[in-house]
Amino acid sequence: MKVKMSMINRELRTSGWIFMLLNNTFTEIRIRLFAGLTRKFLRGKTDKSLDCSEKWILRDDNSQMRICIFKSKELSGKVPGILWMHGGGYGMGVPEQSIGIAKAFSKKKQCVMIAPDYRLSVDAPFPAALDDCYTALLWMKNNAESLGINDNQIFIGGDSAGGGLAAALSLYARDKNEVNIAFQMPLYPMLDDRMQTESATENNAPIWNSKSNYFAWKLYLGELFGKANVPEYAAPARATNYANLPPTATFVGDLEPFRDETILYVENLRKAGVKVRFRVYEGCYHAFEQVCPKAEISKDAIEFITSEYAFAVENYFAEQTV
């Protein structure tokens, strides 16, 4: 899908032009470079409007994983817990980049957000990231009381690759039957390694394009890349059973590579009887609401997802049975 500058929303156009001018394709080398830069400059970031802390928890192999905890200040009773996975093509990013969405959710309804510093593909391919996210999910469930979390309102979400991890985690948690997830928010999720949809083919949009997608999947899947037997927990678009997944809210821009796979994912959820609230934003490229947060269309997207979160707080519950 060829994207012309005239197709981009006017408020997003200048930023999009700058990214394209600077060559916004993430090759393997650039993914590794940006992984290091985000760790160096974003790690340890906090926000005065939230109670921000970090903790180290144990993986099954007794190695340690860092998690960030972003809590609404002065919690009034037990609140929903949100496990949020950051984006970055599975190969870049740190949990601190999710502070903005934590603030947005907290303004709507109080919450405790757990953001795992999952292993990136530049350090370890699939299933490392998924294993880390599931470890964090179990830890959140088992420590709900001390965290101030209502354990029948465990929510998950993420953006981009984090959205892909959220979708994969929903499948994995359903099949493991150890944690019941009440609601998920996989925003413009990275779901399909095959990259054969119209929007994922020859997409030259700003921020994330088809070439970036190719290199990111190659790093994430490792020896599985290009194989026919890629597990659905690695690429959730390969799932065949969408039954009994949690109620879902998501959005996607209509110019980005993940448009079609997100639409198909939503359709499959609905066919399986899952409640879904979904929007496609016209003239928008990948992660537009983060790149241009002051644009009216970005404000609308944030208002949409935070309102859906607030609705979920009042309506979606999943009792823990194990």
DOSE-985636 format. One record per residue (C-alpha): residue number from 1; residue in one letter; chain; x negated, y, z. Coordinates in nm, 4 decimals. Each point is the difference from the previous one (the first is absolute). Example, Ala and Ser with C-alpha at 12.3 -4.5 7.8 and 13.67 -1.06 7.14 Angstrom:
2
 num residuo cadena       px       py       pz
   1       a      A  -1.2300  -0.4500   0.7800
   2       s      A  -0.1370   0.3440  -0.0660
END
This chain:
322
 num residuo cadena       px       py       pz
   1       m      A   0.0000   0.0000   0.0000
   2       k      A  -0.1628   0.3185  -0.1188
   3       v      A   0.0624   0.2975   0.2287
   4       k      A  -0.0125   0.3527  -0.1392
   5       m      A  -0.0504   0.3019   0.2238
   6       s      A   0.3374   0.1349  -0.1121
   7       m      A   0.1670  -0.3070   0.1551
   8       i      A  -0.1281   0.0882   0.3479
   9       n      A   0.2096   0.2025   0.2442
  10       r      A  -0.1106   0.3642  -0.0180
  11       e      A  -0.0971   0.0192   0.3666
  12       l      A  -0.2192  -0.3091  -0.0361
  13       r      A  -0.1541   0.0924  -0.3335
  14       t      A  -0.2999   0.2081   0.1114
  15       s      A  -0.1225  -0.2587   0.2488
  16       g      A   0.0552  -0.2736  -0.2572
  17       w      A  -0.1991   0.1922  -0.2600
  18       i      A  -0.2894   0.0476   0.2428
  19       f      A  -0.0142  -0.3713   0.0820
  20       m      A   0.0051  -0.0939  -0.3676
  21       l      A  -0.2676   0.2605  -0.0771
  22       l      A  -0.2233  -0.1550   0.2663
  23       n      A   0.0575  -0.3510  -0.1443
  24       n      A   0.2275  -0.1627   0.2526
  25       t      A  -0.0760  -0.3613  -0.0985
  26       f      A  -0.1220  -0.2088   0.2929
  27       t      A  -0.2594  -0.2442  -0.1304
  28       e      A  -0.1442  -0.2617   0.2358
  29       i      A  -0.2926   0.2305   0.0737
  30       r      A   0.2301   0.2935   0.0790
  31       i      A   0.2226  -0.2159   0.2211
  32       r      A  -0.3052  -0.0984   0.2024
  33       l      A  -0.1160   0.3619   0.0132
  34       f      A   0.3364   0.1339   0.1155
  35       a      A   0.0304  -0.2796   0.2569
  36       g      A  -0.3148   0.1324   0.1617
  37       l      A   0.1075   0.3633  -0.0246
  38       t      A   0.3398  -0.0564   0.1611
  39       r      A  -0.1611  -0.1903   0.2849
  40       k      A  -0.2506   0.2793   0.0540
  41       f      A   0.2292   0.3016  -0.0194
  42       l      A   0.3442  -0.1230   0.1139
  43       r      A  -0.0797  -0.2498   0.2723
  44       g      A   0.0756   0.1430   0.3428
  45       k      A   0.2444   0.2630  -0.1269
  46       t      A   0.2779   0.0882   0.2458
  47       d      A   0.2977   0.2344   0.0184
  48       k      A   0.1067   0.2092   0.2980
  49       s      A   0.3685  -0.0673  -0.0615
  50       l      A  -0.0488  -0.3724   0.0604
  51       d      A  -0.1560  -0.2171   0.2674
  52       c      A  -0.2871  -0.1477  -0.2047
  53       s      A  -0.2233  -0.2810   0.1198
  54       e      A  -0.1857  -0.3023  -0.1292
  55       k      A  -0.0429  -0.3510   0.1307
  56       w      A  -0.1948  -0.3098  -0.0971
  57       i      A   0.1873  -0.3307  -0.0190
  58       l      A  -0.1194  -0.3524  -0.0675
  59       r      A   0.0454  -0.1935  -0.3197
  60       d      A   0.0370  -0.3779   0.0090
  61       d      A  -0.3741  -0.0388  -0.0559
  62       n      A  -0.0701   0.2238   0.3030
  63       s      A  -0.1327   0.2853  -0.2139
  64       q      A   0.1442   0.3419   0.0810
  65       m      A   0.2318   0.2202  -0.2042
  66       r      A   0.0636   0.3671   0.0645
  67       i      A   0.3578   0.1261   0.0098
  68       c      A   0.1238   0.3570   0.0293
  69       i      A   0.3013   0.0800   0.2153
  70       f      A   0.2029   0.3132  -0.0788
  71       k      A   0.2742   0.0575   0.2552
  72       s      A   0.2646   0.2633   0.0420
  73       k      A  -0.0809   0.2013   0.3108
  74       e      A   0.2119  -0.0534   0.3123
  75       l      A   0.1934  -0.3026  -0.1206
  76       s      A   0.3584  -0.0095   0.1246
  77       g      A   0.0399  -0.3710   0.0592
  78       k      A  -0.0888  -0.2831  -0.2350
  79       v      A  -0.0385   0.1034  -0.3639
  80       p      A  -0.0514  -0.1768  -0.3333
  81       g      A  -0.3473  -0.1250  -0.0814
  82       i      A  -0.1247   0.0542  -0.3548
  83       l      A  -0.2911  -0.1989  -0.1389
  84       w      A  -0.1287   0.2252  -0.2785
  85       m      A  -0.2581  -0.1066  -0.2593
  86       h      A  -0.1968   0.2746  -0.1740
  87       g      A  -0.0450   0.0201  -0.3751
  88       g      A  -0.3159   0.0021  -0.2085
  89       g      A   0.0277  -0.2777  -0.2553
  90       y      A  -0.0847  -0.2607   0.2683
  91       g      A  -0.3598   0.1220  -0.0217
  92       m      A  -0.0024   0.3509   0.1521
  93       g      A   0.1446   0.1925   0.2891
  94       v      A   0.0310   0.0052   0.3772
  95       p      A   0.3032  -0.0064   0.2307
  96       e      A  -0.0496   0.3643   0.0961
  97       q      A   0.1289   0.1067  -0.3409
  98       s      A   0.3452  -0.1124   0.1193
  99       i      A   0.0254   0.2692   0.2677
 100       g      A   0.2137   0.2156  -0.2312
 101       i      A   0.2715  -0.2617  -0.0424
 102       a      A  -0.0182  -0.0807   0.3722
 103       k      A   0.0757   0.3667   0.0744
 104       a      A   0.2868   0.0019  -0.2490
 105       f      A   0.1619  -0.3095   0.1521
 106       s      A  -0.0531   0.1280   0.3517
 107       k      A   0.1776   0.3273  -0.0786
 108       k      A   0.3077  -0.1962  -0.1083
 109       k      A   0.0001  -0.2619   0.2726
 110       q      A  -0.2602  -0.0862   0.2596
 111       c      A  -0.2226  -0.2941  -0.0843
 112       v      A  -0.3250  -0.1788   0.0659
 113       m      A  -0.2033  -0.0579  -0.3147
 114       i      A  -0.2688  -0.2671  -0.0097
 115       a      A  -0.2381   0.0480  -0.2939
 116       p      A  -0.2516  -0.2835  -0.0486
 117       d      A  -0.3474   0.0626  -0.1378
 118       y      A   0.0364  -0.3097  -0.2140
 119       r      A  -0.2969  -0.1426  -0.1899
 120       l      A  -0.0340   0.1638  -0.3400
 121       s      A  -0.0585  -0.1925  -0.3197
 122       v      A  -0.3495   0.1495  -0.0286
 123       d      A  -0.0840  -0.1965   0.3163
 124       a      A   0.2201  -0.3086  -0.0354
 125       p      A   0.2590  -0.1000  -0.2642
 126       f      A   0.3469  -0.1448   0.0604
 127       p      A   0.1156  -0.1339   0.2452
 128       a      A  -0.2095   0.2109   0.2403
 129       a      A   0.2221   0.3100  -0.0103
 130       l      A   0.3227  -0.1978   0.0378
 131       d      A  -0.1441  -0.2048   0.2866
 132       d      A  -0.1004   0.3206   0.1772
 133       c      A   0.3418   0.1569  -0.0455
 134       y      A   0.1716  -0.3117   0.1311
 135       t      A  -0.2343  -0.0045   0.2998
 136       a      A   0.0969   0.3620   0.0704
 137       l      A   0.3699  -0.0863  -0.0403
 138       l      A  -0.0251  -0.2836   0.2529
 139       w      A  -0.1929   0.2231   0.2384
 140       m      A   0.2653   0.2701  -0.0285
 141       k      A   0.2764  -0.2477   0.0730
 142       n      A  -0.1822  -0.1567   0.2944
 143       n      A  -0.0900   0.3387   0.1512
 144       a      A   0.3279   0.1766  -0.0713
 145       e      A   0.0793   0.0519   0.3687
 146       s      A  -0.3250   0.1795   0.0844
 147       l      A   0.0116   0.2014  -0.3243
 148       g      A   0.3498   0.1300   0.0682
 149       i      A   0.1420  -0.1856  -0.3005
 150       n      A   0.3468  -0.1505  -0.0235
 151       d      A  -0.0970  -0.3450  -0.1267
 152       n      A   0.3266  -0.0506  -0.1883
 153       q      A  -0.0915   0.2990  -0.2156
 154       i      A  -0.3312  -0.0984  -0.1533
 155       f      A  -0.0286   0.1841  -0.3314
 156       i      A  -0.2747  -0.0210  -0.2606
 157       g      A  -0.1026   0.2171  -0.2911
 158       g      A  -0.2797   0.1411  -0.2056
 159       d      A  -0.0821   0.1983  -0.3115
 160       s      A  -0.1487  -0.1327  -0.3252
 161       a      A  -0.2232  -0.2950   0.0928
 162       g      A   0.1391   0.0399   0.3505
 163       g      A   0.3458  -0.0393  -0.1508
 164       g      A  -0.1200  -0.3165  -0.1699
 165       l      A  -0.1285  -0.1273   0.3334
 166       a      A   0.3360   0.0848   0.1608
 167       a      A   0.1845  -0.2004  -0.2666
 168       a      A  -0.2441  -0.2890   0.0394
 169       l      A   0.0250   0.0152   0.3779
 170       s      A   0.3798  -0.0199  -0.0179
 171       l      A  -0.0282  -0.3213  -0.2002
 172       y      A  -0.2711  -0.1401   0.2256
 173       a      A   0.1762   0.0862   0.3261
 174       r      A   0.3269  -0.1474  -0.1284
 175       d      A  -0.1733  -0.3266  -0.0878
 176       k      A  -0.2082  -0.0191   0.3204
 177       n      A   0.3087   0.0751   0.2129
 178       e      A  -0.1986   0.1496   0.2896
 179       v      A   0.1064   0.3645  -0.0307
 180       n      A   0.3369   0.1335  -0.1109
 181       i      A  -0.0318   0.3246  -0.1976
 182       a      A   0.3030   0.2277   0.0186
 183       f      A  -0.0797   0.2408  -0.2857
 184       q      A  -0.2669   0.0639  -0.2637
 185       m      A  -0.1169   0.3044  -0.1976
 186       p      A  -0.2383  -0.1058  -0.2800
 187       l      A  -0.0513   0.3332  -0.1803
 188       y      A  -0.0968  -0.0220  -0.3692
 189       p      A  -0.1509  -0.3407   0.0751
 190       m      A  -0.2891  -0.1662  -0.1843
 191       l      A   0.1633  -0.3366  -0.0714
 192       d      A  -0.0964  -0.1526  -0.3345
 193       d      A  -0.3519  -0.1060  -0.0985
 194       r      A   0.1154  -0.0971  -0.3516
 195       m      A   0.0478   0.3663  -0.1006
 196       q      A   0.2267  -0.0903  -0.2936
 197       t      A   0.2931   0.2375   0.0543
 198       e      A   0.0469   0.3059  -0.2186
 199       s      A  -0.0961   0.2433   0.2773
 200       a      A  -0.3134  -0.1985   0.0918
 201       t      A  -0.1261  -0.0321  -0.3586
 202       e      A  -0.2379   0.2703  -0.1287
 203       n      A   0.1257   0.2430   0.2623
 204       n      A  -0.2171   0.3121   0.0090
 205       a      A   0.1844   0.1938   0.2722
 206       p      A  -0.1874   0.2011   0.2644
 207       i      A  -0.1126  -0.1476   0.3337
 208       w      A   0.0444  -0.3687  -0.0931
 209       n      A  -0.0001  -0.1442  -0.3501
 210       s      A  -0.0168  -0.3408  -0.1677
 211       k      A  -0.3798  -0.0132   0.0025
 212       s      A  -0.0161   0.0789   0.3721
 213       n      A   0.2632  -0.2665   0.0576
 214       y      A  -0.2059  -0.2577  -0.1904
 215       f      A  -0.3173   0.0604   0.1988
 216       a      A   0.1846   0.0078   0.3327
 217       w      A   0.1751  -0.3323  -0.0620
 218       k      A  -0.3285  -0.1536  -0.1158
 219       l      A  -0.1651   0.0924   0.3299
 220       y      A   0.2970  -0.1026   0.2143
 221       l      A   0.0594  -0.3407  -0.1569
 222       g      A  -0.3640  -0.0957  -0.0449
 223       e      A  -0.0222  -0.3493  -0.1529
 224       l      A   0.3793  -0.0092  -0.0365
 225       f      A   0.0018   0.2933  -0.2425
 226       g      A   0.1458  -0.0923  -0.3386
 227       k      A   0.1190  -0.3390   0.1232
 228       a      A   0.3535  -0.1280  -0.0432
 229       n      A   0.0282  -0.1271   0.3572
 230       v      A  -0.0391   0.3288   0.1900
 231       p      A   0.1961  -0.0394   0.3275
 232       e      A   0.3074   0.2128   0.0591
 233       y      A  -0.1551   0.1172   0.3269
 234       a      A  -0.2717   0.1646  -0.2122
 235       a      A   0.2291   0.1351  -0.2726
 236       p      A   0.3601   0.0111   0.1285
 237       a      A   0.1395   0.0511  -0.3521
 238       r      A  -0.0721  -0.3712  -0.0494
 239       a      A   0.2500  -0.0963   0.2723
 240       t      A   0.3002  -0.2073  -0.1048
 241       n      A   0.1956   0.0063   0.3270
 242       y      A   0.1070   0.3391   0.1363
 243       a      A   0.2630  -0.1288   0.2409
 244       n      A  -0.0046   0.0988   0.3660
 245       l      A  -0.2365   0.2908  -0.0454
 246       p      A   0.0630   0.3123   0.2102
 247       p      A   0.2095   0.2985  -0.1105
 248       t      A  -0.2147   0.2227  -0.2169
 249       a      A  -0.0486   0.3625  -0.0987
 250       t      A  -0.2477   0.1174  -0.2607
 251       f      A  -0.0655   0.2491  -0.2789
 252       v      A  -0.2269   0.0284  -0.3031
 253       g      A  -0.0926   0.2577  -0.2638
 254       d      A   0.1165  -0.0688  -0.3549
 255       l      A  -0.3428   0.0717  -0.1581
 256       e      A  -0.2169  -0.2296   0.2070
 257       p      A  -0.1226  -0.3561  -0.0693
 258       f      A   0.2035  -0.1517   0.2839
 259       r      A   0.3378   0.1300  -0.1203
 260       d      A   0.1219  -0.3139  -0.1740
 261       e      A  -0.1272  -0.2498   0.2564
 262       t      A   0.1649   0.2033   0.2767
 263       i      A   0.3294   0.0081  -0.1900
 264       l      A  -0.0158  -0.3760  -0.0585
 265       y      A  -0.0845  -0.0617   0.3660
 266       v      A   0.3038   0.2017   0.1065
 267       e      A   0.2210  -0.1881  -0.2461
 268       n      A  -0.1222  -0.3353   0.1327
 269       l      A   0.0660   0.1066   0.3583
 270       r      A   0.3524   0.1080  -0.0867
 271       k      A   0.0705  -0.3239  -0.1877
 272       a      A  -0.1036  -0.1855   0.3162
 273       g      A   0.2475   0.2014   0.2071
 274       v      A  -0.2544   0.2292   0.1649
 275       k      A   0.1167   0.3544   0.0758
 276       v      A  -0.2125   0.2501  -0.1935
 277       r      A  -0.0077   0.3778  -0.0278
 278       f      A  -0.2131   0.1131  -0.2941
 279       r      A  -0.0864   0.3084  -0.2028
 280       v      A  -0.2005   0.0618  -0.3162
 281       y      A  -0.1455   0.3513  -0.0184
 282       e      A  -0.0128   0.1486  -0.3483
 283       g      A  -0.3220   0.1624  -0.1186
 284       c      A  -0.2049  -0.1416   0.2862
 285       y      A  -0.3308  -0.1817  -0.0018
 286       h      A  -0.1470  -0.2257   0.2662
 287       a      A   0.0009   0.1263   0.3601
 288       f      A   0.1405   0.3362  -0.1124
 289       e      A   0.1436   0.0767   0.3429
 290       q      A  -0.3488  -0.0248   0.1520
 291       v      A  -0.1838   0.1839  -0.2764
 292       c      A   0.2500   0.2898  -0.0104
 293       p      A   0.1861  -0.0099   0.3332
 294       k      A   0.1369   0.3546  -0.0386
 295       a      A   0.1730  -0.0699  -0.3310
 296       e      A   0.3792  -0.0122   0.0280
 297       i      A   0.0172  -0.3475  -0.1508
 298       s      A  -0.2593  -0.1217   0.2523
 299       k      A   0.2008   0.1468   0.2859
 300       d      A   0.3055  -0.1800  -0.1352
 301       a      A  -0.1864  -0.3329  -0.0085
 302       i      A  -0.1198   0.0409   0.3594
 303       e      A   0.3477   0.1024   0.1114
 304       f      A   0.1427  -0.3066  -0.1735
 305       i      A  -0.2310  -0.2528   0.1630
 306       t      A   0.0109   0.1588   0.3454
 307       s      A   0.3787   0.0146  -0.0147
 308       e      A   0.0068  -0.3666  -0.0957
 309       y      A  -0.2260  -0.0690   0.2964
 310       a      A   0.2394   0.1914   0.2272
 311       f      A   0.2915  -0.2021  -0.1410
 312       a      A  -0.1917  -0.3220   0.0684
 313       v      A  -0.0596   0.1039   0.3619
 314       e      A   0.3761   0.0196   0.0502
 315       n      A   0.0989  -0.3045  -0.2024
 316       y      A  -0.2699  -0.2659  -0.0453
 317       f      A  -0.1076  -0.2419   0.2727
 318       a      A  -0.1710  -0.3396  -0.0026
 319       e      A  -0.0252  -0.1864   0.3269
 320       q      A  -0.3250  -0.1820   0.0638
 321       t      A   0.0778  -0.3685   0.0377
 322       v      A  -0.3482  -0.1501   0.0414
END
